Amino acid sequence: MEDQVYKLVELTGTSSTTLEDAIQNAIAKAAKTIRQMRWFQVEEIRGSIDNDAVRQWQVTVKIGFKVE
């Protein structure tokens, strides 16, 4: 069994509905160009406010993938 090497990229996904949607949006976009994704970790959660309500969720994630 050979040892593996992994790389991390940092992305910020956004959503006007939920934190989970913001994470899914980041992963879905990354999947278009990154193969063999293995995990993600949430680094930061923030959002914007408009008229005293949350307007947009912004979630920064690191995505780990296997280097080919």
Summary of the structure (lengths in Angstrom):
residues: 68
radius of gyration: 14.3
end to end distance: 15.2
largest distance: 56.7
contacts: 170
relative contact order: 0.36
helix: 18%
strand: 56%
